[in-house]
Amino acid sequence: MKKYIKSAFLILVLLFLYLPIFILAVYSFTDATNIGAIRGFSLHNYVTLFTTPELLGMIGGTLLLAVGAAILATLLGTLGAIGAFYSKKGMSQAISTMNQVPVVNADVVTGFSLCILLVVVFGVSKDTFVPLVVGHVVLCAPFVYLSVMPKIRQMDPSIYEAALDLGATPFVALTQVVIPQILPGIISGFALAITLSLDDYFVATYTKPATFDTISTYVVNATKGAQTTIKTALWALSTVIFLIVLILVAVMNLKANKKVSERADV
Amino acid sequence: MRKLSFSRKSLGIPYALFLLVFVIAPLLVLFYYAFTDGQGQFTIANLTGFFTNPNTMGTLCYSFALAIVTTAVCLLLAYPIAYILAFSNMKSKSVILMLFVMPMWINFSLRITALKEVLTVLEGNLAMHPFLNAVIGMTYDFLPFMILPIYTTISKLDKALREAAMDLGASELETFLKITLPLSVPGIISGVSMVFLPAMTNYVVLDMLYNSTYIMGSLIGSYFAAYNWHGGSMIALILLGIICLFTLLTNGSEEENTRGGALL
């Protein structure tokens, strides 16, 4: 009996989380412009989504920004973590503390303060995309740092020394020995950076060029407007993104399970 | 050898400079703008203006109320979920946990759009229940961020402690109240800090659900739209103060708790 109550509770909350997305997914395959009577199957939302240049440009721009910012953030954050780990305590503490600021800070404040510094004080034009990219790197790099740092701590310090003793240059030792050791942290940091950039609204709003939109800023503006073709095309976008995330999660889970069973075999 | 250690250390320099220029400098500029007027003269008018204007004070109170209610609702939902999952021996446990966490990776504006469509059908006019909708929207948005840290903390708890309590005659409720709950406080704290601050500042959720009441974030948005950098900076600074206070409070209690855990 108790077990049923527990399961029922879990199912109810899952329904709360997923029912809206499912309902929207169902309606994205119809002609309906509102949730209500279903009027018959149609793919026109998907056609609109994949043929409207404005929508395609917005999606492409968002992805490009996410990948670019994530690469920069991963480079800076990883090198920062390695550097901080081997620095003197004071320096390492200083980097860690500064790193924590964007993590605990509200995104509104991060975006607004960057806008003031770059745009108002230094007069950098938002149209150069510099404020936007910098903003997203500020948003993402600290999380790369945080996911790389534990891997560096876990690493056996003598491996690096051994590589040097065996004649590797510091650069070779770093790229061939240290980086592979901490690679899982770098990869999860990169993935985190991508998702943070994709999900961001606030930093983008305060730093983006007026003519450029990310998915978030576009959707928020579109919900204020009255264009129903765009509105329902976004239902299709939501469904596509949901499916992509679902597939990625399933693949990751399968891989993790395979690893576990492989280990169990050994 | 000295040359070698120098090269490793110096790898951190670009990131340290990056943080100085793009994280610390913006905060200093924020200070400058918050305490000056349009002519660059020092003024505390922005500060006193905020605390004497009934509108902005109302916004502060509304933000706090919304953040407290949202955090409480998230906690009340997330704790049992994390607890059930952590102690269940279901085979599909990791998949179910994944289902609770997965919404984090779907763009929040699209998820809120979906929620809005459903709420519109249920309520008719969204403007009728602005506060309720804001709480529902934010819970919908932030719940995974509360579940994950609590689950992590509970699942790491030493099972022997609970078993010992039970063996020594504690009831299930007593074991929960005296062992599990106190030891899961660090998870609760990090969950609360993941939800509370966004709930004070994420004004887009309100906007999208047609709640026109301002929260602290909306004030920055409106000053930004009006090119009022000085007013906006002051709001950002006040938010920063709240964040600092919050971080200090939660860090303090976290330390106390790990100390308590060590004593056990």
Chai-1 contact restraints between the chains, C-beta under 6 A:
chainA,res_idxA,chainB,res_idxB,connection_type,confidence,min_distance_angstrom,max_distance_angstrom,comment,restraint_id
A,K6,B,I84,contact,1.0,0.0,6.0,A-B,restraint_1
A,V13,B,L77,contact,1.0,0.0,6.0,A-B,restraint_2
A,L14,B,L99,contact,1.0,0.0,6.0,A-B,restraint_3
A,L17,B,P103,contact,1.0,0.0,6.0,A-B,restraint_4
A,P20,B,A114,contact,1.0,0.0,6.0,A-B,restraint_5
A,P20,B,L115,contact,1.0,0.0,6.0,A-B,restraint_6
A,P20,B,V118,contact,1.0,0.0,6.0,A-B,restraint_7
A,I21,B,A114,contact,1.0,0.0,6.0,A-B,restraint_8
A,I23,B,V118,contact,1.0,0.0,6.0,A-B,restraint_9
A,L24,B,A114,contact,1.0,0.0,6.0,A-B,restraint_10
A,I35,B,E117,contact,1.0,0.0,6.0,A-B,restraint_11
A,I35,B,V121,contact,1.0,0.0,6.0,A-B,restraint_12
A,L76,B,Y15,contact,1.0,0.0,6.0,A-B,restraint_13
A,L76,B,F18,contact,1.0,0.0,6.0,A-B,restraint_14
A,L79,B,L11,contact,1.0,0.0,6.0,A-B,restraint_15
A,G80,B,G12,contact,1.0,0.0,6.0,A-B,restraint_16
A,G80,B,Y15,contact,1.0,0.0,6.0,A-B,restraint_17
A,I82,B,L11,contact,1.0,0.0,6.0,A-B,restraint_18
A,G83,B,K9,contact,1.0,0.0,6.0,A-B,restraint_19
A,G83,B,L11,contact,1.0,0.0,6.0,A-B,restraint_20
A,G83,B,G12,contact,1.0,0.0,6.0,A-B,restraint_21
A,A84,B,G12,contact,1.0,0.0,6.0,A-B,restraint_22
A,Y86,B,R8,contact,1.0,0.0,6.0,A-B,restraint_23
A,Y86,B,K9,contact,1.0,0.0,6.0,A-B,restraint_24
A,S87,B,K9,contact,1.0,0.0,6.0,A-B,restraint_25
A,S87,B,G12,contact,1.0,0.0,6.0,A-B,restraint_26
A,I95,B,A16,contact,1.0,0.0,6.0,A-B,restraint_27
A,M98,B,L19,contact,1.0,0.0,6.0,A-B,restraint_28
A,M98,B,V23,contact,1.0,0.0,6.0,A-B,restraint_29
A,V101,B,V23,contact,1.0,0.0,6.0,A-B,restraint_30
A,P102,B,V23,contact,1.0,0.0,6.0,A-B,restraint_31
A,V104,B,I243,contact,1.0,0.0,6.0,A-B,restraint_32
A,V104,B,T247,contact,1.0,0.0,6.0,A-B,restraint_33
A,A106,B,L197,contact,1.0,0.0,6.0,A-B,restraint_34
A,A106,B,T201,contact,1.0,0.0,6.0,A-B,restraint_35
A,A106,B,L239,contact,1.0,0.0,6.0,A-B,restraint_36
A,V108,B,T201,contact,1.0,0.0,6.0,A-B,restraint_37
A,V108,B,G217,contact,1.0,0.0,6.0,A-B,restraint_38
A,V108,B,I220,contact,1.0,0.0,6.0,A-B,restraint_39
A,V109,B,A236,contact,1.0,0.0,6.0,A-B,restraint_40
A,V109,B,L239,contact,1.0,0.0,6.0,A-B,restraint_41
A,V109,B,L240,contact,1.0,0.0,6.0,A-B,restraint_42
A,F112,B,I220,contact,1.0,0.0,6.0,A-B,restraint_43
A,F112,B,G232,contact,1.0,0.0,6.0,A-B,restraint_44
A,F112,B,A236,contact,1.0,0.0,6.0,A-B,restraint_45
A,S113,B,P26,contact,1.0,0.0,6.0,A-B,restraint_46
A,S113,B,L27,contact,1.0,0.0,6.0,A-B,restraint_47
A,S113,B,L30,contact,1.0,0.0,6.0,A-B,restraint_48
A,L114,B,P26,contact,1.0,0.0,6.0,A-B,restraint_49
A,I116,B,V29,contact,1.0,0.0,6.0,A-B,restraint_50
A,I116,B,W229,contact,1.0,0.0,6.0,A-B,restraint_51
A,L117,B,A25,contact,1.0,0.0,6.0,A-B,restraint_52
A,L117,B,P26,contact,1.0,0.0,6.0,A-B,restraint_53
A,L117,B,V29,contact,1.0,0.0,6.0,A-B,restraint_54
A,V120,B,W229,contact,1.0,0.0,6.0,A-B,restraint_55
A,V121,B,V29,contact,1.0,0.0,6.0,A-B,restraint_56
A,V134,B,F22,contact,1.0,0.0,6.0,A-B,restraint_57
A,V138,B,F22,contact,1.0,0.0,6.0,A-B,restraint_58
A,P170,B,L4,contact,1.0,0.0,6.0,A-B,restraint_59
A,P170,B,S7,contact,1.0,0.0,6.0,A-B,restraint_60
A,T195,B,W105,contact,1.0,0.0,6.0,A-B,restraint_61
A,D199,B,N107,contact,1.0,0.0,6.0,A-B,restraint_62
A,D199,B,F108,contact,1.0,0.0,6.0,A-B,restraint_63
A,Y201,B,V204,contact,1.0,0.0,6.0,A-B,restraint_64
A,I215,B,N107,contact,1.0,0.0,6.0,A-B,restraint_65
A,S216,B,S109,contact,1.0,0.0,6.0,A-B,restraint_66
A,V219,B,S109,contact,1.0,0.0,6.0,A-B,restraint_67
A,V219,B,L110,contact,1.0,0.0,6.0,A-B,restraint_68
A,V220,B,S109,contact,1.0,0.0,6.0,A-B,restraint_69
A,V220,B,V204,contact,1.0,0.0,6.0,A-B,restraint_70
A,T223,B,M208,contact,1.0,0.0,6.0,A-B,restraint_71
A,S238,B,L110,contact,1.0,0.0,6.0,A-B,restraint_72
A,I241,B,I106,contact,1.0,0.0,6.0,A-B,restraint_73
A,F242,B,I106,contact,1.0,0.0,6.0,A-B,restraint_74
A,V245,B,W105,contact,1.0,0.0,6.0,A-B,restraint_75
A,V245,B,I106,contact,1.0,0.0,6.0,A-B,restraint_76
A,V249,B,M98,contact,1.0,0.0,6.0,A-B,restraint_77
A,V249,B,M102,contact,1.0,0.0,6.0,A-B,restraint_78
